[in-house]
Amino acid sequence: MSTLSTRPKLRAVAAVLAVTVIGTLLGIGLVGSWSELSRQRGFVTAERAGVAYLRPLTALIGALTAAESAAVRGQPIDTGGLRTAVAGVAGADAAHGAALGATVRWSEVQQRIATLIDEPGTGQSAHRDFGDVVSLAIELTVQVGDASNLILDPELDAYYLMDVGLMRLPTVMFNAARVADLVALPLGADTASERAAAVAVARYEVAVAAAQISTGLKKSVLNTERSALGTDITGEQDAFQNAVDALTPPALVRQLSGPVTGAGLEDAAARVNHTAVTLVAAIWDQLDGLLADRQAGLVSQQRLVIAGAAGVLAGAVVLLWLLAPDRRSRATDEGTEGSDEVEAAPEQPQISMIDARDLLGAEELVHVGRGVQARRRERDGAE
């Protein structure tokens, strides 16, 4: 009897243990999912910080190259536009510079730019000084790209946008400005043929980078689910490519050894710089949109994890409550008390059925007994 009463308790304990083990395993899985999603969110957050920094920084590179070309030719530079570009990067550095490790280098770039605004110089000195600052700014873009994880983005659409905005377009701006400078600068120690070769190399670098930009944007569009990516940058890309074609015509190879003339090259280089700045701004807008969509998706997945964790917890609580041993024992005790009450109830009198012949036989025995008693009295009286 005790063995039978113990079995339900053992089954309840086993069920509780099973629920505990399953809940633990599910909990470990949910914690792992949450940790991975949190890591991915942190990764994307850092990328968006990088985009927020690179957007004004590449605009500043465009402003610097434009100011360089003007200063080399002895023309006044656009100090207002340059200060506006500097303020844009300063704001981005205040928000994200510490996290990206860019503040120290940006301070150096900012000081050098302030000096150039006050004393831009002309000719060769302007070419050298502005070129040094542009090189420092490009190095800063690479540092921000590294620190923000942008160069490690696993998605092809975002990766190729990053490559175009971070690596290719700043290269185009630098070399386009170099073309304009070399055409405007008077010959020094170098000969005319050497100057022509330097100009041709700079134009060739622009052409190579432009081809890489076109290929990268095509790959980005082919590997994205964002329909606006292809349409939103078409106008900027076409304008940029037209400017590049004017600066680097298909017959460029045959011009390597020919004389350099400034006719049209300075204007073409300025157009390349302007359209590159416009295109890179559109690139950062599209990249930030991709990252924002990915970030929203990760937030939705984390909400599902929270809902799953709440469901598992609620289910575990309900099962533990249903399978708790004391609850089962109380139910058993209540059943036992009910059976005792049934057993203690008084027995009801039972009515037995008597055959009529049995009643007749008993009546005859009474008459016989009376007759025997009468004979005994007569005998006693005769004596």
Backbone torsions as a table, in degrees:
resi	resn	phi	psi	omega
1	MET	NA	-41.3	179.0
2	SER	-67.4	-34.3	178.0
3	THR	-64.0	-42.6	179.8
4	LEU	-64.1	-38.2	-179.2
5	SER	-73.7	-21.6	-179.3
6	THR	-81.3	-27.8	-175.4
7	ARG	-59.5	-45.2	177.9
8	PRO	-59.4	-37.5	179.0
9	LYS	-65.6	-40.6	178.3
10	LEU	-64.3	-41.1	178.1
11	ARG	-63.7	-39.3	178.9
12	ALA	-64.6	-43.0	178.7
13	VAL	-62.6	-43.0	178.9
14	ALA	-62.5	-40.5	178.9
15	ALA	-64.6	-41.3	178.6
16	VAL	-62.5	-42.9	178.4
17	LEU	-63.2	-41.0	179.3
18	ALA	-63.0	-44.4	178.5
19	VAL	-62.0	-40.0	179.7
20	THR	-63.3	-45.2	-179.5
21	VAL	-64.0	-46.8	-179.9
22	ILE	-62.5	-43.0	178.6
23	GLY	-62.9	-37.9	178.2
24	THR	-64.2	-45.5	179.5
25	LEU	-62.8	-43.7	177.5
26	LEU	-63.6	-38.6	178.4
27	GLY	-62.7	-41.4	177.8
28	ILE	-62.4	-42.9	178.4
29	GLY	-62.8	-41.8	179.9
30	LEU	-66.7	-40.5	178.3
31	VAL	-63.7	-41.7	177.6
32	GLY	-62.5	-42.5	178.4
33	SER	-63.3	-42.6	179.9
34	TRP	-63.4	-42.4	-179.7
35	SER	-63.5	-43.2	179.8
36	GLU	-65.6	-42.3	178.0
37	LEU	-65.0	-37.8	177.3
38	SER	-64.8	-39.6	177.8
39	ARG	-62.6	-43.9	179.9
40	GLN	-65.6	-38.2	177.3
41	ARG	-63.7	-41.6	177.1
42	GLY	-62.7	-38.5	178.0
43	PHE	-61.1	-48.5	-178.3
44	VAL	-68.7	-36.9	178.0
45	THR	-60.8	-41.9	177.1
46	ALA	-64.6	-38.5	177.9
47	GLU	-62.3	-43.4	-179.5
48	ARG	-66.3	-33.3	174.6
49	ALA	-63.9	-39.1	176.9
50	GLY	-63.4	-42.3	177.8
51	VAL	-62.7	-41.8	179.6
52	ALA	-62.2	-29.9	178.5
53	TYR	-82.3	-40.7	-175.1
54	LEU	-72.5	-28.4	-179.4
55	ARG	-58.0	-54.6	178.0
56	PRO	-73.3	-25.9	-178.4
57	LEU	-68.7	-42.8	177.4
58	THR	-69.5	-31.8	173.8
59	ALA	-64.0	-37.2	177.2
60	LEU	-65.0	-39.0	177.8
61	ILE	-60.4	-41.9	176.8
62	GLY	-62.3	-40.7	178.8
63	ALA	-66.6	-37.2	179.4
64	LEU	-67.1	-43.5	-179.9
65	THR	-66.4	-36.2	176.4
66	ALA	-65.8	-42.0	178.2
67	ALA	-65.9	-35.6	178.1
68	GLU	-60.9	-48.6	-179.1
69	SER	-61.1	-39.1	179.1
70	ALA	-67.4	-44.1	-177.8
71	ALA	-66.0	-39.7	179.7
72	VAL	-59.9	-37.6	-179.7
73	ARG	-84.0	0.9	179.0
74	GLY	80.5	16.6	179.7
75	GLN	-94.8	156.8	178.3
76	PRO	-67.6	142.2	179.3
77	ILE	-89.5	159.3	179.2
78	ASP	-82.9	84.0	-176.5
79	THR	-66.6	-35.4	179.1
80	GLY	-63.6	-46.9	178.4
81	GLY	-63.9	-36.3	179.8
82	LEU	-68.1	-41.2	178.7
83	ARG	-66.4	-37.3	177.1
84	THR	-62.7	-42.1	178.3
85	ALA	-64.7	-39.8	178.1
86	VAL	-64.0	-41.9	179.2
87	ALA	-62.6	-36.2	178.0
88	GLY	-62.5	-43.6	178.5
89	VAL	-69.6	-37.0	179.1
90	ALA	-60.6	-40.4	176.9
91	GLY	-64.7	-41.6	178.0
92	ALA	-65.1	-37.4	179.4
93	ASP	-68.0	-37.6	177.5
94	ALA	-62.7	-34.6	-178.1
95	ALA	-83.5	-38.3	-170.7
96	HIS	-129.7	-5.0	-173.6
97	GLY	-61.1	-41.4	-178.8
98	ALA	-64.5	-44.8	-179.4
99	ALA	-65.2	-31.8	-178.3
100	LEU	-93.3	-2.3	179.8
101	GLY	65.8	31.9	-174.0
102	ALA	-106.3	-6.8	-170.3
103	THR	-64.7	-42.2	-177.0
104	VAL	-63.6	-48.9	-179.2
105	ARG	-67.0	-36.9	178.7
106	TRP	-64.4	-37.3	178.4
107	SER	-59.6	-40.0	178.0
108	GLU	-65.1	-46.1	179.3
109	VAL	-61.1	-43.0	-178.0
110	GLN	-62.5	-41.1	179.2
111	GLN	-65.5	-40.2	179.4
112	ARG	-65.8	-38.0	179.3
113	ILE	-67.3	-40.5	178.7
114	ALA	-59.9	-38.5	177.4
115	THR	-65.0	-41.9	-179.5
116	LEU	-68.2	-33.8	177.6
117	ILE	-63.6	-39.7	179.2
118	ASP	-74.6	-39.2	-177.4
119	GLU	-136.1	80.6	-176.9
120	PRO	-70.3	-26.6	-178.2
121	GLY	75.0	-176.8	178.8
122	THR	-145.1	166.9	172.7
123	GLY	59.5	-135.0	-174.9
124	GLN	-65.1	-37.4	-179.6
125	SER	-65.6	-40.5	177.3
126	ALA	-65.4	-40.8	177.9
127	HIS	-60.1	-43.2	-178.7
128	ARG	-70.2	-49.3	-174.0
129	ASP	-68.2	-46.2	178.0
130	PHE	-66.1	-38.0	178.5
131	GLY	-61.3	-38.7	178.2
132	ASP	-64.3	-42.8	-179.2
133	VAL	-67.3	-40.1	177.4
134	VAL	-61.8	-40.7	178.1
135	SER	-62.8	-41.1	177.2
136	LEU	-63.5	-40.6	179.4
137	ALA	-65.6	-39.2	177.7
138	ILE	-65.8	-39.1	175.5
139	GLU	-61.8	-36.2	177.7
140	LEU	-66.2	-36.6	177.1
141	THR	-62.5	-39.6	178.9
142	VAL	-64.7	-41.9	178.9
143	GLN	-62.1	-43.4	179.2
144	VAL	-65.0	-40.0	177.5
145	GLY	-61.6	-38.5	177.8
146	ASP	-68.7	-49.3	-174.3
147	ALA	-68.4	-25.8	-176.3
148	SER	-93.6	3.7	179.9
149	ASN	72.7	3.8	-176.9
150	LEU	-60.9	-36.7	-178.7
151	ILE	-73.2	-9.4	-179.5
152	LEU	-106.6	8.8	-175.4
153	ASP	-59.5	129.1	-175.3
154	PRO	-80.1	-14.2	-177.7
155	GLU	-91.5	132.4	-173.8
156	LEU	-64.7	-38.7	-178.6
157	ASP	-62.6	-44.3	179.2
158	ALA	-70.3	-37.7	-177.6
159	TYR	-62.2	-46.2	-177.8
160	TYR	-70.3	-32.8	173.4
161	LEU	-63.6	-43.4	177.2
162	MET	-58.9	-45.3	-177.6
163	ASP	-61.2	-41.5	179.6
164	VAL	-66.0	-47.7	-175.7
165	GLY	-74.4	-34.4	-174.0
166	LEU	-88.8	-38.6	-171.6
167	MET	-107.9	-46.1	-168.3
168	ARG	-82.1	-49.2	-175.8
169	LEU	-67.1	-40.7	173.5
170	PRO	-59.6	-35.0	176.0
171	THR	-63.2	-41.4	177.7
172	VAL	-61.7	-45.8	-179.7
173	MET	-60.0	-44.7	-178.2
174	PHE	-61.7	-47.9	-175.9
175	ASN	-75.0	-32.0	175.7
176	ALA	-64.1	-41.5	176.8
177	ALA	-64.6	-35.3	178.9
178	ARG	-65.5	-39.7	176.9
179	VAL	-59.1	-49.2	-178.6
180	ALA	-62.4	-39.5	-179.1
181	ASP	-66.8	-45.6	-176.9
182	LEU	-64.8	-33.3	177.5
183	VAL	-70.0	-37.1	-175.4
184	ALA	-82.4	-29.6	-176.0
185	LEU	-71.0	140.6	175.1
186	PRO	-71.6	154.3	178.7
187	LEU	-65.2	137.7	176.8
188	GLY	-113.4	-118.4	179.0
189	ALA	-73.9	-24.0	-179.1
190	ASP	-79.1	154.6	179.1
191	THR	-88.2	172.8	180.0
192	ALA	-63.7	-37.9	179.5
193	SER	-68.5	-37.5	177.5
194	GLU	-66.3	-40.5	177.4
195	ARG	-64.2	-40.7	179.6
196	ALA	-63.1	-39.9	179.1
197	ALA	-65.9	-40.3	179.5
198	ALA	-64.4	-41.5	178.0
199	VAL	-64.6	-42.3	-179.7
200	ALA	-63.6	-39.6	178.6
201	VAL	-63.7	-43.5	179.6
202	ALA	-63.3	-41.6	178.0
203	ARG	-65.8	-38.2	178.5
204	TYR	-64.3	-39.8	177.7
205	GLU	-62.3	-37.4	176.1
206	VAL	-63.9	-44.1	-178.7
207	ALA	-64.2	-42.7	179.8
208	VAL	-64.0	-46.8	179.8
209	ALA	-62.9	-38.4	179.0
210	ALA	-64.5	-39.3	177.0
211	ALA	-64.4	-40.2	177.4
212	GLN	-65.8	-35.7	177.2
213	ILE	-64.0	-45.9	179.6
214	SER	-61.0	-44.6	179.4
215	THR	-64.7	-43.6	-179.0
216	GLY	-63.3	-41.7	179.4
217	LEU	-67.0	-37.3	176.7
218	LYS	-62.7	-44.4	179.4
219	LYS	-64.5	-37.4	178.7
220	SER	-63.7	-44.0	-179.8
221	VAL	-66.0	-39.1	-178.6
222	LEU	-68.5	-23.1	-174.8
223	ASN	-111.8	22.6	-178.9
224	THR	-117.9	156.4	172.0
225	GLU	-103.4	1.6	-179.7
226	ARG	-90.3	104.8	-173.7
227	SER	-64.3	-28.7	-176.9
228	ALA	-74.0	-13.8	-175.4
229	LEU	-60.9	-45.6	-177.7
230	GLY	-71.5	-36.7	-174.5
231	THR	-83.1	-32.5	-172.7
232	ASP	-74.8	-19.8	-178.5
233	ILE	-111.2	4.4	-176.4
234	THR	-62.1	-46.9	-178.7
235	GLY	-61.8	-46.0	-180.0
236	GLU	-64.9	-39.5	-180.0
237	GLN	-67.3	-41.0	179.3
238	ASP	-63.9	-42.9	179.5
239	ALA	-63.9	-40.0	178.6
240	PHE	-64.2	-45.7	-177.9
241	GLN	-65.0	-37.1	177.1
242	ASN	-63.2	-40.3	178.2
243	ALA	-66.5	-39.5	178.3
244	VAL	-64.4	-41.9	179.7
245	ASP	-61.9	-33.1	178.3
246	ALA	-71.1	-32.1	-179.6
247	LEU	-85.3	-31.3	-175.9
248	THR	-129.2	76.8	-178.3
249	PRO	-67.7	161.9	-179.4
250	PRO	-59.0	-26.3	-178.9
251	ALA	-85.4	19.1	-175.2
252	LEU	-60.4	-37.3	-176.3
253	VAL	-60.2	-37.1	-178.8
254	ARG	-73.2	-11.8	-177.6
255	GLN	-96.0	0.0	-173.8
256	LEU	-58.8	-38.1	-177.1
257	SER	-99.2	1.6	-177.9
258	GLY	-84.4	168.1	179.4
259	PRO	-69.6	150.8	-179.9
260	VAL	-95.3	128.8	175.4
261	THR	-121.5	142.1	-177.7
262	GLY	-82.2	-2.7	-177.0
263	ALA	-63.6	111.8	175.2
264	GLY	84.9	-22.8	-175.9
265	LEU	-68.9	-40.2	-179.3
266	GLU	-64.7	-44.5	178.7
267	ASP	-65.1	-39.8	179.2
268	ALA	-64.3	-40.5	178.6
269	ALA	-65.2	-38.9	178.1
270	ALA	-64.3	-39.0	177.5
271	ARG	-65.0	-41.5	177.9
272	VAL	-60.6	-44.4	-179.3
273	ASN	-63.1	-44.4	-178.3
274	HIS	-64.5	-47.0	-179.0
275	THR	-69.6	-29.4	176.7
276	ALA	-66.5	-40.9	177.8
277	VAL	-62.9	-42.0	178.6
278	THR	-65.0	-42.8	-179.0
279	LEU	-66.7	-41.4	-177.5
280	VAL	-67.2	-32.7	175.7
281	ALA	-63.9	-41.4	177.1
282	ALA	-65.8	-35.5	178.1
283	ILE	-61.7	-46.7	-179.0
284	TRP	-65.7	-35.7	176.9
285	ASP	-62.0	-44.7	-179.7
286	GLN	-67.4	-40.8	-180.0
287	LEU	-65.5	-41.9	178.3
288	ASP	-64.9	-35.5	175.9
289	GLY	-63.3	-42.4	176.6
290	LEU	-60.4	-45.9	-178.5
291	LEU	-67.5	-36.2	177.7
292	ALA	-64.5	-41.4	177.3
293	ASP	-62.6	-42.6	179.4
294	ARG	-65.3	-39.7	179.1
295	GLN	-63.7	-41.8	177.9
296	ALA	-63.5	-39.1	177.1
297	GLY	-63.2	-39.3	178.3
298	LEU	-66.6	-37.9	177.1
299	VAL	-62.7	-42.3	178.5
300	SER	-62.4	-41.2	178.6
301	GLN	-64.8	-37.7	177.7
302	GLN	-66.2	-35.4	176.3
303	ARG	-64.3	-38.3	176.5
304	LEU	-64.3	-38.3	177.5
305	VAL	-63.3	-42.0	177.9
306	ILE	-62.3	-43.9	178.6
307	ALA	-63.3	-40.9	177.9
308	GLY	-64.0	-41.2	178.5
309	ALA	-64.0	-41.4	178.3
310	ALA	-64.1	-40.5	178.4
311	GLY	-64.3	-43.0	178.5
312	VAL	-63.2	-43.0	-179.8
313	LEU	-63.8	-44.8	179.7
314	ALA	-63.6	-43.0	178.6
315	GLY	-63.0	-40.3	179.3
316	ALA	-64.6	-41.3	179.5
317	VAL	-63.3	-44.1	-179.8
318	VAL	-63.3	-44.8	-179.5
319	LEU	-64.9	-41.7	178.3
320	LEU	-64.0	-36.8	179.2
321	TRP	-67.5	-40.5	179.9
322	LEU	-70.6	-32.6	-173.8
323	LEU	-101.9	8.9	-178.5
324	ALA	-62.5	133.8	-177.7
325	PRO	-60.8	-38.1	-178.2
326	ASP	-66.1	-31.1	177.0
327	ARG	-67.3	-42.3	179.2
328	ARG	-65.8	-38.7	-178.8
329	SER	-67.9	-36.7	177.5
330	ARG	-63.7	-40.2	178.6
331	ALA	-63.7	-38.2	179.2
332	THR	-67.1	-42.3	179.4
333	ASP	-62.9	-40.7	179.0
334	GLU	-63.1	-37.6	177.8
335	GLY	-67.0	-36.8	179.6
336	THR	-67.7	-43.6	179.1
337	GLU	-61.7	-37.9	178.6
338	GLY	-64.2	-38.3	-179.9
339	SER	-70.2	-34.6	177.9
340	ASP	-64.5	-40.3	179.3
341	GLU	-63.0	-34.9	178.5
342	VAL	-68.1	-40.3	-178.7
343	GLU	-70.0	-31.8	-177.8
344	ALA	-80.0	-6.1	-179.4
345	ALA	-65.4	137.7	-178.7
346	PRO	-62.9	145.1	179.9
347	GLU	-75.0	140.3	177.7
348	GLN	-84.3	139.0	178.8
349	PRO	-61.8	138.1	-178.8
350	GLN	-100.9	136.0	179.8
351	ILE	-96.7	119.4	179.1
352	SER	-96.2	144.1	179.8
353	MET	-84.0	128.7	-179.4
354	ILE	-111.5	130.0	179.0
355	ASP	-70.5	142.0	179.7
356	ALA	-64.3	-30.6	179.4
357	ARG	-66.7	-32.1	176.7
358	ASP	-66.2	-38.6	177.7
359	LEU	-64.7	-38.6	179.3
360	LEU	-65.2	-40.9	179.3
361	GLY	-64.4	-36.5	-179.9
362	ALA	-67.8	-37.4	179.2
363	GLU	-66.1	-39.2	178.6
364	GLU	-63.8	-38.6	179.0
365	LEU	-63.8	-35.4	178.0
366	VAL	-63.9	-43.0	178.6
367	HIS	-64.1	-40.6	-180.0
368	VAL	-63.1	-40.6	-179.6
369	GLY	-63.5	-39.7	179.1
370	ARG	-64.1	-38.8	179.5
371	GLY	-65.5	-39.8	179.6
372	VAL	-64.6	-42.0	-179.8
373	GLN	-64.4	-36.3	179.3
374	ALA	-67.4	-39.8	179.1
375	ARG	-65.4	-37.9	178.6
376	ARG	-64.6	-39.2	-179.7
377	ARG	-67.0	-37.7	179.5
378	GLU	-65.1	-42.2	-178.6
379	ARG	-65.2	-40.6	-179.4
380	ASP	-66.2	-32.7	-179.2
381	GLY	-72.8	-34.1	-179.2
382	ALA	-69.4	-32.8	-179.1
383	GLU	-72.2	NA	NA
